Amino acid sequence: MAISAYVFVECTQGKAIDVSKKLTKLSGVKAAHAVTGPIDVIAFIEAADINDLGRFVVEKIQSTAGVLRTSTNIVTG
């Protein structure tokens, strides 16, 4: 079963636009936007299942240069 999530990304200072551009290029990221407020980037992602989602966040998003931390929010309904 496919799963979708919003990933809230905190970035190093001045890197939000670069990070959002890098994330947009990753397969599985449907959209990524630099935003104002305590979160720097919000990405909407899709994966095959919860395990793939977790691996994707850790291996692809968290390893992107400029990313400090993430918070994953799974979409229901």
Protein Blocks (a to p, Z undefined) as FASTA:
>chain_A
ZZdddddddddehilmmmmmmmmmpghiabdcddedjbfbdcddddfblmlmmmmmmmmm
mmpghiabdcddddeZZ
